[in-house]
Amino acid sequence: SLIKGKVQELLNNFNIVSAPISINKISTGLGLTIVEKELDNSVSGALISEKNTILVNALHHEHRKRFTIAHEIGHWILHKSQLNQSLFV
């Protein structure tokens, strides 16, 4: 599938061959900055595309933060050519 192919390409590009996968290595390599901030509990994070920034809720559990960062990286990879808005929550 498209997503599996994109994931494999990403892992290959960063020479990642086994778990655990370094989310920080990937985000840094893509030129993305991760910023933790206390947000409303209903907001896990956001991609601020014009600033190449992933905003993540500092109040959430570390596992949730990791999922959120990976989720926003997915938006960055899959929709980068369409990212003409400044914020994706």
N, CA, C and O atoms as a CHARMM CRD file, in Angstrom:
* protein
*
  356
    1    1 SER  N      0.83600  -1.19000   0.00000 PROA 1      0.00000
    2    1 SER  CA     0.00000   0.00000   0.00000 PROA 1      0.00000
    3    1 SER  C      0.88000   1.25200   0.00000 PROA 1      0.00000
    4    1 SER  O      2.08300   1.18200   0.25400 PROA 1      0.00000
    5    2 LEU  N      0.27000   2.37300  -0.28400 PROA 2      0.00000
    6    2 LEU  CA     0.99000   3.65400  -0.33000 PROA 2      0.00000
    7    2 LEU  C      1.67000   3.95200   1.00600 PROA 2      0.00000
    8    2 LEU  O      2.83800   4.33800   1.04800 PROA 2      0.00000
    9    3 ILE  N      0.92600   3.76700   2.09500 PROA 3      0.00000
   10    3 ILE  CA     1.45700   4.09900   3.42200 PROA 3      0.00000
   11    3 ILE  C      2.62400   3.18000   3.77900 PROA 3      0.00000
   12    3 ILE  O      3.65700   3.64900   4.25500 PROA 3      0.00000
   13    4 LYS  N      2.46600   1.87900   3.55300 PROA 4      0.00000
   14    4 LYS  CA     3.55500   0.94400   3.85600 PROA 4      0.00000
   15    4 LYS  C      4.80900   1.31300   3.06800 PROA 4      0.00000
   16    4 LYS  O      5.92000   1.27200   3.59500 PROA 4      0.00000
   17    5 GLY  N      4.62100   1.66800   1.81900 PROA 5      0.00000
   18    5 GLY  CA     5.75600   2.06400   0.98500 PROA 5      0.00000
   19    5 GLY  C      6.43600   3.31900   1.50500 PROA 5      0.00000
   20    5 GLY  O      7.66500   3.39900   1.52000 PROA 5      0.00000
   21    6 LYS  N      5.64900   4.29900   1.93200 PROA 6      0.00000
   22    6 LYS  CA     6.19800   5.54300   2.47900 PROA 6      0.00000
   23    6 LYS  C      6.95700   5.27900   3.78100 PROA 6      0.00000
   24    6 LYS  O      8.01800   5.85600   4.01800 PROA 6      0.00000
   25    7 VAL  N      6.40000   4.39700   4.62200 PROA 7      0.00000
   26    7 VAL  CA     7.06900   4.06100   5.88400 PROA 7      0.00000
   27    7 VAL  C      8.40000   3.37100   5.59300 PROA 7      0.00000
   28    7 VAL  O      9.42000   3.71600   6.19000 PROA 7      0.00000
   29    8 GLN  N      8.39700   2.41600   4.69600 PROA 8      0.00000
   30    8 GLN  CA     9.63600   1.69900   4.37200 PROA 8      0.00000
   31    8 GLN  C     10.67200   2.65600   3.78300 PROA 8      0.00000
   32    8 GLN  O     11.85300   2.57200   4.11700 PROA 8      0.00000
   33    9 GLU  N     10.24300   3.54900   2.92400 PROA 9      0.00000
   34    9 GLU  CA    11.14800   4.54400   2.34500 PROA 9      0.00000
   35    9 GLU  C     11.75800   5.42700   3.43600 PROA 9      0.00000
   36    9 GLU  O     12.95500   5.71300   3.41900 PROA 9      0.00000
   37   10 LEU  N     10.92900   5.85000   4.37500 PROA 10     0.00000
   38   10 LEU  CA    11.38900   6.68600   5.48000 PROA 10     0.00000
   39   10 LEU  C     12.41800   5.92800   6.32800 PROA 10     0.00000
   40   10 LEU  O     13.48000   6.46700   6.64100 PROA 10     0.00000
   41   11 LEU  N     12.11400   4.70600   6.69200 PROA 11     0.00000
   42   11 LEU  CA    13.04800   3.90300   7.48100 PROA 11     0.00000
   43   11 LEU  C     14.35800   3.68400   6.73300 PROA 11     0.00000
   44   11 LEU  O     15.43300   3.76700   7.32800 PROA 11     0.00000
   45   12 ASN  N     14.27900   3.40800   5.45200 PROA 12     0.00000
   46   12 ASN  CA    15.49000   3.22400   4.64500 PROA 12     0.00000
   47   12 ASN  C     16.31700   4.50800   4.59000 PROA 12     0.00000
   48   12 ASN  O     17.54000   4.47100   4.72800 PROA 12     0.00000
   49   13 ASN  N     15.64500   5.64000   4.38800 PROA 13     0.00000
   50   13 ASN  CA    16.35000   6.92300   4.29100 PROA 13     0.00000
   51   13 ASN  C     17.13200   7.25300   5.55000 PROA 13     0.00000
   52   13 ASN  O     18.18900   7.88100   5.48400 PROA 13     0.00000
   53   14 PHE  N     16.61400   6.83100   6.69600 PROA 14     0.00000
   54   14 PHE  CA    17.27300   7.12400   7.95700 PROA 14     0.00000
   55   14 PHE  C     18.03100   5.92500   8.51700 PROA 14     0.00000
   56   14 PHE  O     18.45800   5.93000   9.67200 PROA 14     0.00000
   57   15 ASN  N     18.19300   4.90000   7.68600 PROA 15     0.00000
   58   15 ASN  CA    18.95700   3.70900   8.05100 PROA 15     0.00000
   59   15 ASN  C     18.47100   3.09800   9.37000 PROA 15     0.00000
   60   15 ASN  O     19.26400   2.71600  10.23100 PROA 15     0.00000
   61   16 ILE  N     17.16300   3.02000   9.49700 PROA 16     0.00000
   62   16 ILE  CA    16.55100   2.42700  10.69000 PROA 16     0.00000
   63   16 ILE  C     16.12000   1.01400  10.31500 PROA 16     0.00000
   64   16 ILE  O     15.28600   0.81700   9.43200 PROA 16     0.00000
   65   17 VAL  N     16.70700   0.03000  11.00900 PROA 17     0.00000
   66   17 VAL  CA    16.45200  -1.36400  10.64400 PROA 17     0.00000
   67   17 VAL  C     15.79400  -2.16600  11.75900 PROA 17     0.00000
   68   17 VAL  O     15.40400  -3.31500  11.54900 PROA 17     0.00000
   69   18 SER  N     15.66600  -1.56500  12.95700 PROA 18     0.00000
   70   18 SER  CA    15.03600  -2.29600  14.04300 PROA 18     0.00000
   71   18 SER  C     14.39400  -1.33600  15.03800 PROA 18     0.00000
   72   18 SER  O     14.70000  -0.14400  15.06500 PROA 18     0.00000
   73   19 ALA  N     13.50300  -1.88100  15.84800 PROA 19     0.00000
   74   19 ALA  CA    12.83400  -1.09900  16.88200 PROA 19     0.00000
   75   19 ALA  C     13.78000  -0.93500  18.07400 PROA 19     0.00000
   76   19 ALA  O     14.69100  -1.74900  18.22600 PROA 19     0.00000
   77   20 PRO  N     13.60900   0.04300  18.89300 PROA 20     0.00000
   78   20 PRO  CA    12.61300   1.11400  18.78200 PROA 20     0.00000
   79   20 PRO  C     13.03900   2.15400  17.74700 PROA 20     0.00000
   80   20 PRO  O     14.22600   2.40800  17.54500 PROA 20     0.00000
   81   21 ILE  N     12.05100   2.73900  17.10900 PROA 21     0.00000
   82   21 ILE  CA    12.29600   3.74900  16.08000 PROA 21     0.00000
   83   21 ILE  C     12.45200   5.10800  16.75500 PROA 21     0.00000
   84   21 ILE  O     11.62700   5.50300  17.57900 PROA 21     0.00000
   85   22 SER  N     13.52000   5.81500  16.39600 PROA 22     0.00000
   86   22 SER  CA    13.77800   7.12800  16.97700 PROA 22     0.00000
   87   22 SER  C     12.94700   8.19700  16.26800 PROA 22     0.00000
   88   22 SER  O     13.26700   8.62300  15.15900 PROA 22     0.00000
   89   23 ILE  N     11.87200   8.61800  16.93700 PROA 23     0.00000
   90   23 ILE  CA    11.01700   9.67800  16.38900 PROA 23     0.00000
   91   23 ILE  C     11.80500  10.97300  16.26900 PROA 23     0.00000
   92   23 ILE  O     11.61700  11.72800  15.31500 PROA 23     0.00000
   93   24 ASN  N     12.69400  11.23700  17.23800 PROA 24     0.00000
   94   24 ASN  CA    13.48700  12.46600  17.19300 PROA 24     0.00000
   95   24 ASN  C     14.44900  12.47000  16.01100 PROA 24     0.00000
   96   24 ASN  O     14.63300  13.50200  15.36600 PROA 24     0.00000
   97   25 LYS  N     15.06100  11.33100  15.72500 PROA 25     0.00000
   98   25 LYS  CA    15.96600  11.22300  14.57500 PROA 25     0.00000
   99   25 LYS  C     15.21300  11.52200  13.27800 PROA 25     0.00000
  100   25 LYS  O     15.71400  12.23700  12.40900 PROA 25     0.00000
  101   26 ILE  N     14.02000  10.97500  13.15900 PROA 26     0.00000
  102   26 ILE  CA    13.22700  11.18400  11.95200 PROA 26     0.00000
  103   26 ILE  C     12.77400  12.63800  11.84200 PROA 26     0.00000
  104   26 ILE  O     12.91900  13.25100  10.78500 PROA 26     0.00000
  105   27 SER  N     12.22800  13.19300  12.91900 PROA 27     0.00000
  106   27 SER  CA    11.72700  14.57700  12.84500 PROA 27     0.00000
  107   27 SER  C     12.86500  15.54400  12.55700 PROA 27     0.00000
  108   27 SER  O     12.71100  16.45100  11.73900 PROA 27     0.00000
  109   28 THR  N     14.00200  15.36700  13.21500 PROA 28     0.00000
  110   28 THR  CA    15.15100  16.23500  12.96200 PROA 28     0.00000
  111   28 THR  C     15.62600  16.08400  11.51900 PROA 28     0.00000
  112   28 THR  O     15.91100  17.07600  10.84600 PROA 28     0.00000
  113   29 GLY  N     15.71000  14.85700  11.05300 PROA 29     0.00000
  114   29 GLY  CA    16.14400  14.59400   9.68100 PROA 29     0.00000
  115   29 GLY  C     15.22200  15.19500   8.63300 PROA 29     0.00000
  116   29 GLY  O     15.66000  15.53600   7.53400 PROA 29     0.00000
  117   30 LEU  N     13.95300  15.32500   8.97100 PROA 30     0.00000
  118   30 LEU  CA    12.98200  15.93400   8.05500 PROA 30     0.00000
  119   30 LEU  C     12.94400  17.46100   8.19800 PROA 30     0.00000
  120   30 LEU  O     12.22300  18.14100   7.46800 PROA 30     0.00000
  121   31 GLY  N     13.72200  17.98400   9.13600 PROA 31     0.00000
  122   31 GLY  CA    13.73300  19.43100   9.34800 PROA 31     0.00000
  123   31 GLY  C     12.58100  19.92500  10.19300 PROA 31     0.00000
  124   31 GLY  O     12.21600  21.09900  10.12900 PROA 31     0.00000
  125   32 LEU  N     12.00400  19.03200  10.98700 PROA 32     0.00000
  126   32 LEU  CA    10.87400  19.39200  11.84100 PROA 32     0.00000
  127   32 LEU  C     11.33900  19.59100  13.27600 PROA 32     0.00000
  128   32 LEU  O     12.17900  18.84300  13.77500 PROA 32     0.00000
  129   33 THR  N     10.79200  20.59400  13.92900 PROA 33     0.00000
  130   33 THR  CA    11.07500  20.85900  15.33500 PROA 33     0.00000
  131   33 THR  C      9.87800  20.40600  16.15700 PROA 33     0.00000
  132   33 THR  O      8.73000  20.63800  15.77800 PROA 33     0.00000
  133   34 ILE  N     10.15500  19.75300  17.29100 PROA 34     0.00000
  134   34 ILE  CA     9.08900  19.32100  18.19000 PROA 34     0.00000
  135   34 ILE  C      9.04900  20.28900  19.36000 PROA 34     0.00000
  136   34 ILE  O     10.06100  20.53400  20.01700 PROA 34     0.00000
  137   35 VAL  N      7.86000  20.84000  19.61100 PROA 35     0.00000
  138   35 VAL  CA     7.66000  21.76900  20.72100 PROA 35     0.00000
  139   35 VAL  C      6.57400  21.20500  21.61900 PROA 35     0.00000
  140   35 VAL  O      5.46800  20.91500  21.16400 PROA 35     0.00000
  141   36 GLU  N      6.89500  21.05100  22.90000 PROA 36     0.00000
  142   36 GLU  CA     5.89600  20.60500  23.87200 PROA 36     0.00000
  143   36 GLU  C      5.30400  21.82800  24.55600 PROA 36     0.00000
  144   36 GLU  O      6.02500  22.73500  24.97200 PROA 36     0.00000
  145   37 LYS  N      3.98200  21.83800  24.66700 PROA 37     0.00000
  146   37 LYS  CA     3.27000  22.95000  25.29800 PROA 37     0.00000
  147   37 LYS  C      2.01500  22.40600  25.95400 PROA 37     0.00000
  148   37 LYS  O      1.38700  21.48000  25.44000 PROA 37     0.00000
  149   38 GLU  N      1.65400  22.97900  27.08100 PROA 38     0.00000
  150   38 GLU  CA     0.40900  22.57200  27.72900 PROA 38     0.00000
  151   38 GLU  C     -0.76800  23.04900  26.89200 PROA 38     0.00000
  152   38 GLU  O     -0.93700  24.24600  26.65800 PROA 38     0.00000
  153   39 LEU  N     -1.57600  22.10000  26.44700 PROA 39     0.00000
  154   39 LEU  CA    -2.73700  22.38400  25.60300 PROA 39     0.00000
  155   39 LEU  C     -3.98100  21.83000  26.29500 PROA 39     0.00000
  156   39 LEU  O     -3.88500  21.08100  27.26700 PROA 39     0.00000
  157   40 ASP  N     -5.13600  22.20800  25.78300 PROA 40     0.00000
  158   40 ASP  CA    -6.38000  21.60900  26.26000 PROA 40     0.00000
  159   40 ASP  C     -6.26800  20.10100  26.09500 PROA 40     0.00000
  160   40 ASP  O     -5.70700  19.62900  25.10600 PROA 40     0.00000
  161   41 ASN  N     -6.78900  19.34300  27.04200 PROA 41     0.00000
  162   41 ASN  CA    -6.65400  17.89200  27.01200 PROA 41     0.00000
  163   41 ASN  C     -7.22500  17.26200  25.74300 PROA 41     0.00000
  164   41 ASN  O     -6.81400  16.16600  25.36200 PROA 41     0.00000
  165   42 SER  N     -8.16400  17.93800  25.08900 PROA 42     0.00000
  166   42 SER  CA    -8.76200  17.39000  23.86900 PROA 42     0.00000
  167   42 SER  C     -7.85600  17.55400  22.64600 PROA 42     0.00000
  168   42 SER  O     -8.15100  17.01000  21.58200 PROA 42     0.00000
  169   43 VAL  N     -6.76400  18.29600  22.78700 PROA 43     0.00000
  170   43 VAL  CA    -5.82800  18.51000  21.67200 PROA 43     0.00000
  171   43 VAL  C     -4.54100  17.75800  21.97000 PROA 43     0.00000
  172   43 VAL  O     -3.85300  18.04600  22.94900 PROA 43     0.00000
  173   44 SER  N     -4.22100  16.79200  21.11700 PROA 44     0.00000
  174   44 SER  CA    -2.99500  16.01700  21.30800 PROA 44     0.00000
  175   44 SER  C     -1.79000  16.71300  20.68900 PROA 44     0.00000
  176   44 SER  O     -0.68100  16.65200  21.22000 PROA 44     0.00000
  177   45 GLY  N     -2.02200  17.37100  19.56800 PROA 45     0.00000
  178   45 GLY  CA    -0.91900  18.04100  18.89700 PROA 45     0.00000
  179   45 GLY  C     -1.37000  18.67200  17.60800 PROA 45     0.00000
  180   45 GLY  O     -2.54600  18.63700  17.24500 PROA 45     0.00000
  181   46 ALA  N     -0.39300  19.25900  16.91700 PROA 46     0.00000
  182   46 ALA  CA    -0.69000  19.94100  15.66100 PROA 46     0.00000
  183   46 ALA  C      0.58100  20.02800  14.83900 PROA 46     0.00000
  184   46 ALA  O      1.69100  19.98200  15.37000 PROA 46     0.00000
  185   47 LEU  N      0.39800  20.15400  13.53300 PROA 47     0.00000
  186   47 LEU  CA     1.49300  20.41400  12.61000 PROA 47     0.00000
  187   47 LEU  C      1.36200  21.85700  12.16400 PROA 47     0.00000
  188   47 LEU  O      0.36400  22.23500  11.55100 PROA 47     0.00000
  189   48 ILE  N      2.36400  22.65900  12.47000 PROA 48     0.00000
  190   48 ILE  CA     2.38500  24.05400  12.02600 PROA 48     0.00000
  191   48 ILE  C      3.33700  24.07900  10.83300 PROA 48     0.00000
  192   48 ILE  O      4.54100  24.28200  10.98500 PROA 48     0.00000
  193   49 SER  N      2.77800  23.87000   9.65300 PROA 49     0.00000
  194   49 SER  CA     3.59200  23.59500   8.47000 PROA 49     0.00000
  195   49 SER  C      4.48900  24.75300   8.07000 PROA 49     0.00000
  196   49 SER  O      5.62000  24.53200   7.63700 PROA 49     0.00000
  197   50 GLU  N      4.00900  25.97600   8.20500 PROA 50     0.00000
  198   50 GLU  CA     4.84000  27.10300   7.76200 PROA 50     0.00000
  199   50 GLU  C      6.06800  27.30900   8.64900 PROA 50     0.00000
  200   50 GLU  O      7.01800  27.98600   8.25700 PROA 50     0.00000
  201   51 LYS  N      6.04100  26.72400   9.83900 PROA 51     0.00000
  202   51 LYS  CA     7.19100  26.83000  10.74900 PROA 51     0.00000
  203   51 LYS  C      7.92400  25.50100  10.90400 PROA 51     0.00000
  204   51 LYS  O      8.83100  25.38100  11.72800 PROA 51     0.00000
  205   52 ASN  N      7.53300  24.50100  10.11200 PROA 52     0.00000
  206   52 ASN  CA     8.14300  23.16400  10.19900 PROA 52     0.00000
  207   52 ASN  C      8.17900  22.67600  11.64000 PROA 52     0.00000
  208   52 ASN  O      9.19900  22.17600  12.11500 PROA 52     0.00000
  209   53 THR  N      7.05200  22.82900  12.32900 PROA 53     0.00000
  210   53 THR  CA     6.98500  22.52100  13.75400 PROA 53     0.00000
  211   53 THR  C      5.83300  21.57100  14.07000 PROA 53     0.00000
  212   53 THR  O      4.72500  21.70300  13.55100 PROA 53     0.00000
  213   54 ILE  N      6.13800  20.61500  14.93600 PROA 54     0.00000
  214   54 ILE  CA     5.10700  19.75000  15.49700 PROA 54     0.00000
  215   54 ILE  C      4.91100  20.19900  16.93700 PROA 54     0.00000
  216   54 ILE  O      5.84300  20.19000  17.74200 PROA 54     0.00000
  217   55 LEU  N      3.68900  20.58900  17.24100 PROA 55     0.00000
  218   55 LEU  CA     3.30900  20.98200  18.59100 PROA 55     0.00000
  219   55 LEU  C      2.66700  19.77300  19.24900 PROA 55     0.00000
  220   55 LEU  O      1.77800  19.14800  18.67000 PROA 55     0.00000
  221   56 VAL  N      3.11300  19.43800  20.46100 PROA 56     0.00000
  222   56 VAL  CA     2.58400  18.26700  21.14600 PROA 56     0.00000
  223   56 VAL  C      2.20300  18.66300  22.57400 PROA 56     0.00000
  224   56 VAL  O      2.88000  19.46700  23.21500 PROA 56     0.00000
  225   57 ASN  N      1.10800  18.08100  23.05300 PROA 57     0.00000
  226   57 ASN  CA     0.58100  18.41600  24.37000 PROA 57     0.00000
  227   57 ASN  C      1.50400  17.88400  25.46500 PROA 57     0.00000
  228   57 ASN  O      1.64200  16.67300  25.63500 PROA 57     0.00000
  229   58 ALA  N      2.13500  18.79600  26.20800 PROA 58     0.00000
  230   58 ALA  CA     3.07800  18.43200  27.26500 PROA 58     0.00000
  231   58 ALA  C      2.41000  17.68300  28.40800 PROA 58     0.00000
  232   58 ALA  O      3.08700  16.99600  29.17200 PROA 58     0.00000
  233   59 LEU  N      1.09900  17.80300  28.53600 PROA 59     0.00000
  234   59 LEU  CA     0.37200  17.16500  29.63000 PROA 59     0.00000
  235   59 LEU  C      0.05700  15.69600  29.37100 PROA 59     0.00000
  236   59 LEU  O     -0.32800  14.96900  30.28700 PROA 59     0.00000
  237   60 HSD  N      0.22100  15.26100  28.12700 PROA 60     0.00000
  238   60 HSD  CA    -0.12600  13.88200  27.78300 PROA 60     0.00000
  239   60 HSD  C      1.00000  12.91500  28.13500 PROA 60     0.00000
  240   60 HSD  O      2.15900  13.30800  28.26700 PROA 60     0.00000
  241   61 HSD  N      0.63600  11.64600  28.28400 PROA 61     0.00000
  242   61 HSD  CA     1.57900  10.56500  28.58000 PROA 61     0.00000
  243   61 HSD  C      2.62300  10.46800  27.46600 PROA 61     0.00000
  244   61 HSD  O      2.33900  10.78800  26.31200 PROA 61     0.00000
  245   62 GLU  N      3.82000  10.02900  27.81800 PROA 62     0.00000
  246   62 GLU  CA     4.91200   9.91600  26.84100 PROA 62     0.00000
  247   62 GLU  C      4.53200   9.05700  25.63500 PROA 62     0.00000
  248   62 GLU  O      4.92200   9.36800  24.50900 PROA 62     0.00000
  249   63 HSD  N      3.78000   7.98500  25.85700 PROA 63     0.00000
  250   63 HSD  CA     3.36900   7.12400  24.73900 PROA 63     0.00000
  251   63 HSD  C      2.42600   7.87900  23.79900 PROA 63     0.00000
  252   63 HSD  O      2.52400   7.74500  22.57900 PROA 63     0.00000
  253   64 ARG  N      1.51900   8.66900  24.36500 PROA 64     0.00000
  254   64 ARG  CA     0.59800   9.45200  23.54000 PROA 64     0.00000
  255   64 ARG  C      1.36000  10.50800  22.75800 PROA 64     0.00000
  256   64 ARG  O      1.05900  10.75300  21.58900 PROA 64     0.00000
  257   65 LYS  N      2.34500  11.13800  23.39400 PROA 65     0.00000
  258   65 LYS  CA     3.16000  12.14900  22.70100 PROA 65     0.00000
  259   65 LYS  C      3.88100  11.51800  21.51100 PROA 65     0.00000
  260   65 LYS  O      3.92700  12.09400  20.42400 PROA 65     0.00000
  261   66 ARG  N      4.43700  10.34200  21.72600 PROA 66     0.00000
  262   66 ARG  CA     5.15300   9.64200  20.65200 PROA 66     0.00000
  263   66 ARG  C      4.22000   9.33300  19.48500 PROA 66     0.00000
  264   66 ARG  O      4.57600   9.53300  18.32400 PROA 66     0.00000
  265   67 PHE  N      3.02100   8.84400  19.80700 PROA 67     0.00000
  266   67 PHE  CA     2.03200   8.57100  18.76300 PROA 67     0.00000
  267   67 PHE  C      1.67500   9.85500  18.01100 PROA 67     0.00000
  268   67 PHE  O      1.61100   9.86200  16.78200 PROA 67     0.00000
  269   68 THR  N      1.44500  10.93200  18.74900 PROA 68     0.00000
  270   68 THR  CA     1.06100  12.20600  18.13800 PROA 68     0.00000
  271   68 THR  C      2.15500  12.71700  17.20400 PROA 68     0.00000
  272   68 THR  O      1.86900  13.16100  16.09200 PROA 68     0.00000
  273   69 ILE  N      3.39300  12.65400  17.65000 PROA 69     0.00000
  274   69 ILE  CA     4.50700  13.10700  16.81200 PROA 69     0.00000
  275   69 ILE  C      4.57600  12.27300  15.53700 PROA 69     0.00000
  276   69 ILE  O      4.73300  12.81800  14.44500 PROA 69     0.00000
  277   70 ALA  N      4.46000  10.95600  15.67200 PROA 70     0.00000
  278   70 ALA  CA     4.48800  10.08400  14.49500 PROA 70     0.00000
  279   70 ALA  C      3.32000  10.39400  13.55900 PROA 70     0.00000
  280   70 ALA  O      3.47900  10.39700  12.33800 PROA 70     0.00000
  281   71 HSD  N      2.16000  10.65100  14.13300 PROA 71     0.00000
  282   71 HSD  CA     0.97200  10.98900  13.35200 PROA 71     0.00000
  283   71 HSD  C      1.20300  12.27200  12.54300 PROA 71     0.00000
  284   71 HSD  O      0.87100  12.33300  11.35900 PROA 71     0.00000
  285   72 GLU  N      1.76100  13.27500  13.17800 PROA 72     0.00000
  286   72 GLU  CA     2.01100  14.54700  12.49100 PROA 72     0.00000
  287   72 GLU  C      3.11600  14.40300  11.44200 PROA 72     0.00000
  288   72 GLU  O      3.06300  15.05700  10.40000 PROA 72     0.00000
  289   73 ILE  N      4.10400  13.56300  11.70100 PROA 73     0.00000
  290   73 ILE  CA     5.12100  13.27200  10.68000 PROA 73     0.00000
  291   73 ILE  C      4.44400  12.63700   9.47300 PROA 73     0.00000
  292   73 ILE  O      4.80100  12.92600   8.33100 PROA 73     0.00000
  293   74 GLY  N      3.47000  11.77400   9.72600 PROA 74     0.00000
  294   74 GLY  CA     2.71500  11.16800   8.62300 PROA 74     0.00000
  295   74 GLY  C      2.02000  12.20900   7.77300 PROA 74     0.00000
  296   74 GLY  O      2.05000  12.12900   6.54500 PROA 74     0.00000
  297   75 HSD  N      1.38900  13.19400   8.41800 PROA 75     0.00000
  298   75 HSD  CA     0.77300  14.28400   7.65300 PROA 75     0.00000
  299   75 HSD  C      1.82400  15.02200   6.83200 PROA 75     0.00000
  300   75 HSD  O      1.59100  15.35100   5.66900 PROA 75     0.00000
  301   76 TRP  N      2.97100  15.28100   7.43400 PROA 76     0.00000
  302   76 TRP  CA     4.04100  16.00400   6.75000 PROA 76     0.00000
  303   76 TRP  C      4.47300  15.25800   5.48900 PROA 76     0.00000
  304   76 TRP  O      4.63500  15.85900   4.42700 PROA 76     0.00000
  305   77 ILE  N      4.65600  13.95700   5.61600 PROA 77     0.00000
  306   77 ILE  CA     5.13200  13.15600   4.47800 PROA 77     0.00000
  307   77 ILE  C      4.05400  12.98200   3.42000 PROA 77     0.00000
  308   77 ILE  O      4.31900  13.14700   2.22900 PROA 77     0.00000
  309   78 LEU  N      2.84100  12.65200   3.84700 PROA 78     0.00000
  310   78 LEU  CA     1.78100  12.34300   2.89000 PROA 78     0.00000
  311   78 LEU  C      1.19700  13.57900   2.21900 PROA 78     0.00000
  312   78 LEU  O      0.72700  13.49800   1.08400 PROA 78     0.00000
  313   79 HSD  N      1.21900  14.71400   2.89700 PROA 79     0.00000
  314   79 HSD  CA     0.50800  15.88800   2.37900 PROA 79     0.00000
  315   79 HSD  C      1.39700  17.10200   2.18700 PROA 79     0.00000
  316   79 HSD  O      0.89600  18.21400   2.02100 PROA 79     0.00000
  317   80 LYS  N      2.71300  16.90900   2.20400 PROA 80     0.00000
  318   80 LYS  CA     3.62700  18.05000   2.15100 PROA 80     0.00000
  319   80 LYS  C      3.35300  18.96400   0.96200 PROA 80     0.00000
  320   80 LYS  O      3.41800  20.18600   1.09000 PROA 80     0.00000
  321   81 SER  N      3.05200  18.38600  -0.17400 PROA 81     0.00000
  322   81 SER  CA     2.81700  19.21400  -1.36500 PROA 81     0.00000
  323   81 SER  C      1.51900  20.01500  -1.27100 PROA 81     0.00000
  324   81 SER  O      1.32400  20.97100  -2.02000 PROA 81     0.00000
  325   82 GLN  N      0.63500  19.62700  -0.35500 PROA 82     0.00000
  326   82 GLN  CA    -0.65100  20.31200  -0.19700 PROA 82     0.00000
  327   82 GLN  C     -0.69100  21.20100   1.03800 PROA 82     0.00000
  328   82 GLN  O     -1.73000  21.78600   1.34300 PROA 82     0.00000
  329   83 LEU  N      0.42800  21.31100   1.75300 PROA 83     0.00000
  330   83 LEU  CA     0.43700  22.05100   3.01700 PROA 83     0.00000
  331   83 LEU  C      0.56900  23.55200   2.76500 PROA 83     0.00000
  332   83 LEU  O      1.64200  24.13300   2.92200 PROA 83     0.00000
  333   84 ASN  N     -0.53400  24.15500   2.37400 PROA 84     0.00000
  334   84 ASN  CA    -0.51100  25.58800   2.14500 PROA 84     0.00000
  335   84 ASN  C     -1.22000  26.34400   3.25900 PROA 84     0.00000
  336   84 ASN  O     -1.22800  27.57500   3.26500 PROA 84     0.00000
  337   85 GLN  N     -1.81400  25.62400   4.19700 PROA 85     0.00000
  338   85 GLN  CA    -2.38100  26.25100   5.37600 PROA 85     0.00000
  339   85 GLN  C     -1.29100  26.27000   6.43600 PROA 85     0.00000
  340   85 GLN  O     -0.28000  25.58000   6.30100 PROA 85     0.00000
  341   86 SER  N     -1.48700  27.04900   7.48100 PROA 86     0.00000
  342   86 SER  CA    -0.43200  27.17600   8.47400 PROA 86     0.00000
  343   86 SER  C     -0.57700  26.20600   9.64400 PROA 86     0.00000
  344   86 SER  O      0.39600  25.96300  10.35700 PROA 86     0.00000
  345   87 LEU  N     -1.77400  25.64600   9.85800 PROA 87     0.00000
  346   87 LEU  CA    -1.97400  24.83200  11.04700 PROA 87     0.00000
  347   87 LEU  C     -2.87500  23.64600  10.74400 PROA 87     0.00000
  348   87 LEU  O     -3.93600  23.79400  10.13800 PROA 87     0.00000
  349   88 PHE  N     -2.43700  22.46400  11.17400 PROA 88     0.00000
  350   88 PHE  CA    -3.23800  21.24800  11.06000 PROA 88     0.00000
  351   88 PHE  C     -3.31400  20.62900  12.44100 PROA 88     0.00000
  352   88 PHE  O     -2.29400  20.19900  12.98000 PROA 88     0.00000
  353   89 VAL  N     -4.50900  20.57500  13.02900 PROA 89     0.00000
  354   89 VAL  CA    -4.66900  20.04200  14.37900 PROA 89     0.00000
  355   89 VAL  C     -5.21900  18.63100  14.30000 PROA 89     0.00000
  356   89 VAL  O     -5.43100  17.99300  15.33100 PROA 89     0.00000
